[in-house]
Amino acid sequence: MPVQTLTGEDLAQRLSEGVPASVERWEDEVVWVEASKVEDVARFLRDDSSLDFQFLNAISAIDLIEYFDVVYHLTSFRLKHSAVIKARVHGRESLSVPSVYNVWRGADFQEREVWDLMGVQFEGHPNMKRIMLWEGFEGHPLRKDFL
Amino acid sequence: MSAEISNTDGPLNSRTWEIDREEGRTVQGLKDASVEPLAEPFIQVPDDLQGNLVVTSVDALINWSRKAALWPVTFGLACCAFEMIATAMGRFDIARFGMEAFRASPRQADLMIVAGTVTWKMAPAIQRIYDQMADPKWVISMGVCATSGGPYYGSYSVVPGVDHIIPVDVYVPGCPPRPDALLFGIMELHEKIKKYRNMGKNARPPISEQVTRQVTQLDDGVPSSSTNSQGNP
């Protein structure tokens, strides 16, 4: 049985019921949530029995010049559906999103990688430092303005 | 590394900050010092013997014994390592050259096959393994990444050729090179070893004189703005 991707509308409706005032907007299969509420949203997505996202596929980030999107891909093995959540942070300096380390332990290295290459901090992460480049490296190489 | 993990409370990254910064300084220092590639290396001759002896038949015997039992150090960095492993397996059978003993300790090895992409963060470790190997020692740069950076040439994190940090005897191109190519490189190295003159007037200067590279430590400056924003002490 193939994995079904939840529609943004459906997901946004369930999210706004579970975590009040967390949804910014939605599109086809994506929901943008308030950056400050990422951890609450993550906990709800994991613990709600009709969503049951036990598995975090990936955390990534997109540099869109004026702002960054932090992207969370989630899958539920039991209910065989998946979802895409995004959190938008504005600006280019001292960006910060709450860490989901305490919700999915697999976020540890991925959040460090996003910090290393994109320069988005994760607040509450127990070991927020560069993972692949060395300490003292100037800048974050996957940003559009790097070079 | 002299720094230690402090026992104070706080997130792990603030406790390991000294270690991370020291490692970062080592990497950055090596990167800043390694702008030019090193010259091809030659064999070490003790000073008191240099120019005093001409023993050509002994040369031939020594060189033959060196080339016939060239033990590589167990060391692979990327996909090239699989081709190196395949070279050691039965089909290509590196044992034909007396090389089947991949040594786990650099002290027992005299050949380093740099198989794969060398990143700046890995560079100090490679240099240390090379320094730990006893003279005489040889290096084969396997694949385009180790030779020149290959597809990653000009990258912020990849060494533009392992010859920037250690001297290389034989370059094997390919991405990755087939075991045949590596075997050809090894046979070329054998030919090279056979031609060494260890003693006498035309002996080559010692390796240590040619390849010394002083790693300049960075000053104890303020960490860059990107690291500052982590909230580290």
Interface residues (C-beta under 8 A of the other chain):
Chain A: E93 S94 G119 Q121 H125 P126 N127 M128 K129 R130 M132 L133 W134 E135 G136 F137 E138 G139 H140 P141 F146
Chain B: P11 L12 N13 T16 D20 R21 E23 G24 R25 V27 Q28 W120 K121 Y156 S157 L218 P223 S224 S226 T227 S229 Q230 N232
